[in-house]
Amino acid sequence: MRLRVAPLVLALLLAAGCGNAQRQGPDVTPSPALTSGVTGRTMVDGGCPVIMESSPCPDRPLAARATVADADNGSVAATATTGDDGSFRIPLPAGRYVIHATNLTGGPLPAAAPVDIDVPPGQFIALTVAFDSGIR
């Protein structure tokens, strides 16, 4: 009786182990990694009411949420949250897009105007998304 149970148990264990394997074959095509897109930083102006040469008011990084929409039909192509240093890298197919960036607080300021971009095939374009602090 033990000889009959052992092959059955072995067969069940082997079948269970195959359940997590990815399907392979001629009808399955892996998606190629995108070699184009946009990379850059989100920055906010220094927010100084008066800027003097002796006391500069440099721009600083701003963590933000970027939504990339197709320029022709407005459909969302990608979303990303930048790092604390404002850096982002968003892979995209070649095409025309509009980046809408918002601050993470949900408040009206700092605010950024939408940015139109053209992503060429096989390239990442560099971009700085400028936020206005609203301080004059």
Secondary structure, DSSP 8 states (H G I E B T S, - for coil): -HHHHHHHHHHHHHHHHHTTS---STT---------EEEEEEEE----SS-BTTB----EE--EEEEEEETTT--EEEEEE--TT-EEEEE--SEEEEEEEEETT-SS-SEE--EEEEE-TT-EEEEEEEEE----
